[in-house]
């Protein structure tokens, strides 16, 4: 049984409205999550986190192969 492909012109208007409503709800959820993250970042004690962030960055630097870091820096400088 062959599946038929429905184009935008063929789709009923109500389905398009439902899809648009779902898109809006999804974007609102994303915006709320980003807002919550922004508030959290503003409220953390940055002095306390400074050493912790430095440690995580140093651990990440140890994991990344040296070849990849030199290639990236040469590409950005070119």
C-alpha positions as CSV (number, residue, x, y, z in Angstrom):
1,X,0.0,0.0,0.0
2,X,1.5,3.3,-1.1
3,X,1.5,6.2,1.3
4,X,0.3,9.5,-0.1
5,X,2.3,12.6,0.6
6,X,0.1,15.5,1.7
7,X,1.4,19.0,0.7
8,X,0.6,22.2,2.6
9,X,-2.0,23.2,0.0
10,X,-3.8,19.8,0.4
11,X,-3.7,19.8,4.2
12,X,-6.9,21.0,5.9
13,X,-6.7,24.4,7.4
14,X,-7.6,23.1,10.9
15,X,-4.5,20.8,10.9
16,X,-2.3,23.7,10.0
17,X,-3.7,25.7,12.9
18,X,-3.2,22.8,15.3
19,X,0.4,22.5,14.2
20,X,1.0,26.2,14.6
21,X,-0.5,26.0,18.1
22,X,1.8,23.2,19.0
23,X,4.8,25.2,17.7
24,X,3.8,28.1,19.8
25,X,3.4,26.0,22.9
26,X,6.8,24.3,22.3
27,X,8.5,27.7,21.8
28,X,6.9,29.0,25.0
29,X,8.2,26.0,26.9
30,X,11.7,26.6,25.5
31,X,11.5,30.3,26.4
32,X,10.4,29.4,30.0
33,X,13.3,27.0,30.4
34,X,15.8,29.5,29.1
35,X,14.3,32.1,31.4
36,X,14.7,29.8,34.4
37,X,18.3,29.0,33.4
38,X,19.0,32.7,33.1
39,X,17.6,33.4,36.6
40,X,19.6,30.5,38.0
41,X,22.9,31.8,36.4
42,X,22.3,35.3,37.8
43,X,21.6,34.0,41.3
44,X,24.6,31.6,41.7
45,X,27.6,32.8,43.8
46,X,30.1,33.3,41.1
47,X,33.1,33.6,43.6
48,X,32.3,30.2,45.0
49,X,31.9,28.7,41.5
50,X,35.1,30.2,40.1
51,X,37.4,27.5,41.3
52,X,34.9,24.8,40.4
53,X,34.5,26.1,36.8
54,X,38.3,26.3,36.5
55,X,38.6,22.7,37.6
56,X,36.0,21.6,35.1
57,X,37.7,23.5,32.3
58,X,41.0,22.0,33.1
59,X,39.5,18.5,33.1
60,X,37.9,19.2,29.8
61,X,41.2,20.4,28.4
62,X,42.9,17.2,29.5
63,X,40.2,15.1,27.7
64,X,40.4,17.0,24.4
65,X,43.2,15.6,22.2
66,X,46.0,18.1,21.5
67,X,45.7,17.6,17.7
68,X,42.1,18.9,17.7
69,X,42.9,22.0,19.7
70,X,45.8,23.0,17.4
71,X,43.7,22.4,14.3
72,X,40.8,24.5,15.7
73,X,43.1,27.4,16.6
74,X,44.8,27.4,13.2
75,X,41.5,27.3,11.4
76,X,40.2,30.3,13.4
77,X,43.4,32.3,12.9
78,X,43.3,31.7,9.1
